[in-house]
Amino acid sequence: MSIVDDLRVAHANAEKWNIAYPDGVEFAEHHAVDVEQTRIPTARYTSGDFLRDELAGVWNRTWQMACRSEDIPRPGDHIGYAIADQEWLVVRQPDGSVKTFANACRHRGNMIKVGCGSSHELRCQYHHWCWNLDGSLRDVPDRHLFVGIVDEEYALNEAACEEWGGFVFINPAGDAATPLREYLGAVADQLEPYHLESMRASMSISTDLACNWKVAVEAFLEVYHVQGIHPQLMPMLDEVNTAYEIIGLHSRMIVPFGVPSMRLEHVDEFEVYEAFAQQSGSTVANRTGNGGAGYHADSVSVEGLFDSAGNRIGDEDVRQYLITKTASKGAEMGHDYSGLSRDQLIDDYHYLIFPGLVFNTHAGGFLLFRVRPHATDPDRCWFDVWRFASPDTARPAPDPVPNIWVDQGAGSFGQVLDQDFENLPRVQRGMHSTSLQHVTLSFQEARVIHVHRAIDQLLAASRA
């Protein structure tokens, strides 16, 4: 059998289930890399020196999502954002724009604001030094007792700050930052039809993980691990026919849903349907919040698809049925899916906005992960999880949900994330083995390889 024939067999599901992929994405075997690129030194995950280089050369020079626009809707609304040991304060301006300032009083360093709130001024509670919402110095109590205070020199230091897709992004590089839209590149164009700005969070949970930030990010950049960590997903997604694309510093993969894994010898369509109803983030699965302790899916109606014995009836296969139901339910709720392809109505279009923002994007909803490094410990990171959905337009838009902190192991994030979070500390522990000098990656892990390329690119630029 020729290589071409081998590939046709390997990807037979794509033809059988009529799966279409957009231009630019390719199956794993087309992402050829050399041997050196597939060998990633473990020291990059365990070294404190390398973490310090990353903080200076990567995290202090890239765009990061600080909050959602609806978190600070009115002038004077503000919210804190921390990256490693740097504290920032995002503030809605009187003209509706956003600015981000170093959250450190120019007098004695006290954080000016903690958490979120609203104010007509930015006054430090320690000694009452005060700034206007635009960061300009407003008041210094007992100013006559200070020397050399020049207002312009004592304005709050500012990071670059822009909005896109309903998110507020900041870049600590300030005036040296590339414009956000240029940084996002094709990712912004590809995500525009999902109307992320119209979606609202039904869940917001934060925790810390006992692993390096890259171990956490990379766990969600490939589906090679599904067979080992998430076997319950295999009846409803095909990791073998997942396709990948590198987009500047960023990347995406497209995971077919409503299709069984080619690793399984036999899966009937009712099994595909049941797994999809329980695990998918699609509109048709009616995913809802569950008090911060995971989530659940209501039943998907099977009228017209299966009889009482679970045998399929009608002309549509289960994938097409779910696509049709997603479109009809989206229309019923007033969602705009006009810019989405047939396959986007069901498949997981999965993105990494480098360095640490990960999307599982679906018609009518998305799951969002934000990973941030620890300030000093390469064996720890911060992990934030949001579940977003497009509201029913016949109802008022819901208020932002409060963020909940959950100590690792103290609550559930849902079955899939619980499985990942249980495994990740074991990965980090293994990285410290004196018998392991590097990890070995495959073409299926092209997005993982690219993370390290991007890091090296930015570190080289920072040293130039």
N, C-alpha and C positions, 0 to 999 in steps of 0.2 A: 504494500500500500504506500502511495506517495505521501509526502508531507502535506500537500494540498488536501488529499483525501483524509489524512489524519485530522487535520484541522476541521474539515467539514463534519466529521463524526463527533469531534470534541464539542462543537458548537451546534449540534443538531437541534437543540431546543429552540435556538433563535429562529430557525426556519419553521419548526413545528408549531410554535406559538405565535408566529408572525410578529416577532419583536423587531422594532426598528430603532436604530441609534442615530443620533445627530452627527453631522460632520465633525471631525476632530477627535472623536473618541475611538479607541482601538482596543482589541482584546489584548490580554497580558503579553502573549508571545510576540507582539509587534513592538513592545517597549524594550527592545534589546539594550542592555547596558554591559559594560566590561566588568571583569572579575573584581577589580579594585573597588568599583562603585557598589558592589553587592556585599562588601566586607566592611561593616561599620564598627570601629573600635569601641569596646565597652566603656572605655574611659570617658567617652563623650556623654555617658549617662551617669557616671559616678564621681567625676572629678569636680572638686570645688573650684579649681582654677578655670576649668572650661565653663562652668556656670557663670563665673564672674565675667568672662569674655562675652558670653551670650547676653548677659544683662546689659553690658555696655554697648556691644556691637549690633545686637539684634533688637532687643526689647526697647531700648532707648531710641531706636531709629525706625520703628515700624508703626503702622496704624493698628489700633486695638479698639475693640468695642467696649465702651464704658458703661452705656445704659441704653434704654429705649427712649425714643423721643417723648412718648406718653408718660414717662417717669417724671419729666420736668416740663409740664405743659404751659405753665404761666411764668411771666417775668418774675424773677427772684427765686424761682424754684431751683434747688441745687441738690446734687448727689455726689457722694465721694466715690473715687475709684483708686484702687491700690495696685501697683505693679511692683513686686518685690518690696523694697523698702522705700519706694517713692509714693507719696500720697498726693492725689490730685483732686480738684474740686470743679465739677462741671456745673455751669450756671446759665440759666436761661436769661437772655438779655431783654431789655424793654422793647427792642425792635423785633423780637422773635428769634433772633439768631442765638447761637450758643458759643460760649467761651469756656476755656478750661485753664485753671490757675494752679500753681504749686500750692498745696494746702499746708502752708507753713507761714506763720506770722513773721514778718520782717523784723520784729522786735526781739523775741526770745525763742522763736521756732515752734511755738504751740500750734497744733492743728486749729485752723480757724473755724471749721465746721466739721462735725462728725455725723456720718450717716446721711440722711436726706432731710429736707425741710424746705422752708420758704422764708425769705426775708427781703427787705428793701435795701439792705446793706450787708456787708461782710465784716462783722465785728468780732474780734478775738475776745473770748471770755476771760482770758488771763489778766491782761492789763488794759483792755478796751481800745487797743489800736483798731482802726476801722478803714475799710476800703469800700469804694462804690462797686456796683455790680459789674462794671467794666474793668475792674482791677486797679483803678487809679486810687491813690492815697486820699482818704477823706478826712481823717482826724487822728491826731496824736495827743492824747491827754498829757497835760503838763509839758507841752512842746518846748517851752522856754528853757526847760532843764536839759534838753538834748543839744548836741552840736552837730552840724554838718548834715542835717536831714534835708535832702532835696527831693521834692515830691516825685518828680519823674524817675529818680533813681530808686525810689521806694515803692513803685508800683509792683503788683504781684507778678512774678514770673509766669509766662504764658506758654502753654503747649498749643500745637495746631489742633483745631477742632472743627469737624464737619459732620453733617447729617447725610445719611443715605439709607434707603429702604426701611425707614422707621427706626434706625439705629443712630446713636451718637458715637462717633469714633474720635479718638484722640491720638496724637503722635507727639511724644515728648521732644522730638527734634525741633519743634517750633517752626520758625521761619525756614529752616532748611528742609522741611518735609515736602515730599512730592505731593501734589494735590490728591485727595482721596480717590476721586474718580479715575485718575490716571493709575494710581496704585492698584485699584481693583481690576481695571482693564476689562477683559471679556466676561469676567465673573458677574459684573454688574449688569451687563446686557443679558446674559443668560438667565439671571434670577428675576429680571424685571417683570416677566409675565406672571410670576407667582403673586405679585402685589404684597410683598412682605410687610409694607408699611400699614396695610389694613388689618393685619392679624394682631391678635391680643393673646397674652400669656394666660394660660390656665394653671400653670405650675411654675414655681421658681424655687429651686433648692440649691444650696451650696454645701460643700464638704471639703475636707482635705484628704489627699491620697498619699500613701506611703510609696511613692514612686517618682521618678524624674518626670518633668513636664513632657518630654518627648515620648517617653513610654506611654503616657496617658493619651497624647494626641495620636500616636501611631497605631494604637489599638483600634482606632476607628477609621483608618485609611485603607483598610483591606478587608476582604471577606474570606480570606484563606482560613481564618480561625473559626469560622462559623461551625464547621463540622465538629470541632473539639469543644468549643465553649458554649455555642448556642444551637445544639442539635434540633431543638424544637422549631427553629426557623426554617429548616431545610425543606419541609413540604410546601412552603409558600414563597420561597425565593430561590433564584438560581445563581449561586455564587460563581459557578463555572463560566457562565455567560455574562459575567460582569465586565464592563468595558471602562477604560481609563483615559484621562486626558490631563496633560500638564499645561497650566495656564499662567505663564509668568512665574511669580513666586508661589502661586496657588495651584490647586488641582481639583479634579472632580472624578467621580466614578458613577456609573449608572448600573443599578442593581435591578434586574427584572423581578417584579412581584407578581403574584398570582400564577406562578410557574414553579413546579417542584425542582429541586436540585438534581442535576444530572448524576450526582453521586448515589442517589437512591435508585434501587432496582425497580421498584414499583410504588407509585402513589396514585390513588384514584382521585378524581376531581373533588369529591366531597372532603377528603383530607386537606387538599389545597385550600378549599373554601374555609374550613374550620380554622386552619392555622392562620390564614389571612385575617379572619374576623377577630382573632385573639391577639394578634401581634402587630398588625399594620397601623401606621399613623395616618392612613388615608381618611378623607372626608366620610366615605361610606361606612367606615368602621365605627363612627360615632365616638371617637376617643374622648374621654372626659377626665377632668382632674379628680383626685381622690384624696383630698385633704393633705397633700404633700407626702403621702406614704405610698408612692407608686401610682399606677393608673390602671384603668380597665377599659375594655371595649364592649359595648352592647352588641347584641346579636345583629347580624346582617340578615335582612329578609331573604329567604330562599324561594319565595314564590316565583314560579316559572323557571326555576333552575333545577331543582331536585324533587323527586317524589318522596313519599313518606318513608321509603326504604333506603333513601340516600342515592338513588340512581338519577343520573342527569337526564333531564328532559328538555325539549326545546332545541333551537338551532344554535345557540351561542355556547361556546366553551366557557369555563369558569372565569378565565382571564377577561374575555370580552364582556361577559356579564357584569363583572365588577367595574370595568371601564364604563359601561353604559349606566350602571347605577351611580357611579361617582359623578358623571356628567349631569344626570337628572337631579340628584340630591343637591349638587352645587347650584344648579339653576333655581331649585326650590328655595334655597337659602340666600339667593341674590348674589352669589359669587361670580366673578368674572374669570372664566377659564378660556377665554377666546384666544389667548396667546399661547396656550399649551397644546402640544401635540397629543394624539391619541395615547401614546405610551406614557407621556407625562401625567396622565390622569391616574396612573396606577403605580408606575415605577418609582424607585427611590433615586432621585438625583442628588447625589451626595457631594458636598463641597468642603474644602479646607480653604479658609481665608487665612493665609499665613500671618503670624506664626501659630495662633492658638484658638481659632474660631472654627467650629465644625458644625455643618448643617446636614440633617437628614430632611430633604425637601420633598414635599408631596403637594398635590393639588389640595388646597384648602387648609394646609397646616404644615408645620415643620418642627422638628426637634433640634434644639440648639445646645451645644456644649461650648463652654469657654474655659480654657486651660491656661493657668498662669504659673510661672515658676516661683518657688520659694526664694526668699531673699538670700539665704546663706546655705541651705541644705539641698544638695542635688538629689537626695532621696525622698523629697517631698514636693508636692505641688498643690495648688488650689483648683477646685473643679466646680463649675457652676452649670446647672441644668435648667433649661426652660422648655416647656411645651407650648407651642403657639397654635392657634386655630383662627380661621376666618369666622368672624361672628355672623350670626343670622342677621341680615340687614333689616329685617322686620322688627328687630328688637334693639334697644339702646346698646351702644358699645359698652362692654364691661369695664369696670375700673381695673387698674393694674393690680395684680395679686401681690401680696407681701412676700418678700424673700424669707425662706426658712432655712436655718442652719441645722444640719443633721450630722452628728458625729458618725464617722465611718463605722458601720455595723450596728448603729442604733435605730435605723429605720430602713425601709425599702424604697428604692428608686424604680421599681418595676423589675420583672424577672431578667430582662436582657442586661440592664445596667448592673444589677446585683451580681450577675455572673461575671461581668467584666471587672467590677470593683473587687471581687474576691480574688481574681486572677492576677491583677496588676502588681500588687506587692510581691507576689512570687516571682514575677518577671524581674523586678528591681533587685530582689535578693540574689537571683541567679546572675545578674550582671556583675556582682562582686566576686564571683568565683575566680580564683587564681588560675583555674584551668581553662578559662574562657577569655580570650583576648579580643575577639570580635564576634558580632552576630553575622549570619549569612542570609542574604535576602534573595528572593526570586523575582521574576518579572511581575508576578501578581502583587508584589510589594513595591512597585515602581513609585508610588506616591510617598512611601517611607523613604526611599532612596532620595527622592527629590527634596524632602525636608532638609536633609543634610547638605545637599547641593546649595539650597537657598541659604542655609546658615553660613556655609563657607563663603558664599558670594558676599554676604553682608559683612562678615568678619574681615574679609580682604578689603572691602571698601572702607571700613572704619579705620583700618591701619594705613591706608594709602595717604 
